[in-house]
Amino acid sequence: MTGNFAYPRNAFLGFDHIFDRLESIQAHAKDHYPPHNVVKVDQMNYIVELAVAGFNEEHIDIELKDHVLTITGDRPQRRSQDEYVHKGISARKFSKSYRLSEYTEVTGAGMKDGILTVNLEVILPEEKRPRKIKINSNYEDSNNDSNSTTGTEFLRENT
């Protein structure tokens, strides 16, 4: 796939997936249907809201694959196009995709008053979580100069 990026792809080996994603984002940058919000509830929780008036649960599919959340909607026509004098409520099929971080999981979805809500939570494994380091006043740096005493020498001197 080739795009209109200022950076030549041949200078960045192994980054094809990033360029592909950037080109996909650029191609869909003006696609605003259905209208949506992404809400940051707190550091670890997000909500994606889509305005899906005219759709019900059977018309919407939510899929998570390879850290990409894809929401698609498709419903049958309610009436023939010839019957409309004015048609201002769009109900065309749609597909919206959101790339999720490695540790973001979908924790649920619901629909109320024409708004589809998808709940996301960042679940960091224990080894990735921030942790407090206790400051030990008896800590001895192994790279101290020769004038300092080691832990065992310190104990012998003070006993």
Secondary structure as the mmCIF struct_conf table of DSSP 4:
data_model
#
loop_
_struct_conf.conf_type_id
_struct_conf.id
_struct_conf.beg_label_comp_id
_struct_conf.beg_label_asym_id
_struct_conf.beg_label_seq_id
_struct_conf.end_label_comp_id
_struct_conf.end_label_asym_id
_struct_conf.end_label_seq_id
BEND BEND1 ALA A 6 TYR A 7
HELX_RH_3T_P HELX_RH_3T_P1 ARG A 9 ALA A 11
BEND BEND2 PHE A 12 PHE A 12
TURN_TY1_P TURN_TY1_P1 LEU A 13 GLY A 14
HELX_RH_AL_P HELX_RH_AL_P1 ASP A 16 ALA A 27
TURN_TY1_P TURN_TY1_P2 HIS A 28 LYS A 30
BEND BEND3 PRO A 34 PRO A 34
STRN STRN1 HIS A 36 ASP A 42
TURN_TY1_P TURN_TY1_P3 GLN A 43 MET A 44
STRN STRN2 ASN A 45 ALA A 51
TURN_TY1_P TURN_TY1_P4 ALA A 53 GLY A 54
HELX_RH_3T_P HELX_RH_3T_P2 GLU A 57 HIS A 59
STRN STRN3 ILE A 60 LYS A 65
TURN_TY1_P TURN_TY1_P5 ASP A 66 HIS A 67
STRN STRN4 VAL A 68 GLY A 73
BEND BEND4 ARG A 78 ARG A 79
HELX_RH_3T_P HELX_RH_3T_P3 GLN A 81 GLU A 83
BEND BEND5 VAL A 85 VAL A 85
BEND BEND6 ILE A 89 ILE A 89
STRN STRN5 PHE A 94 ARG A 99
HELX_LH_PP_P HELX_LH_PP_P1 LEU A 100 SER A 101
TURN_TY1_P TURN_TY1_P6 GLU A 102 TYR A 103
STRN STRN6 THR A 104 LYS A 112
TURN_TY1_P TURN_TY1_P7 ASP A 113 GLY A 114
STRN STRN7 ILE A 115 VAL A 122
HELX_RH_3T_P HELX_RH_3T_P4 GLU A 126 LYS A 128
BEND BEND7 ARG A 129 ARG A 129
HELX_LH_PP_P HELX_LH_PP_P2 LYS A 134 ASN A 136
TURN_TY1_P TURN_TY1_P8 SER A 137 ASN A 138
TURN_TY1_P TURN_TY1_P9 SER A 142 ASN A 143
TURN_TY1_P TURN_TY1_P10 SER A 146 ASN A 147
BEND BEND8 SER A 148 SER A 148
HELX_LH_PP_P HELX_LH_PP_P3 THR A 149 THR A 150
HELX_RH_AL_P HELX_RH_AL_P2 GLY A 151 GLU A 157
TURN_TY1_P TURN_TY1_P11 ASN A 158 ASN A 158
#
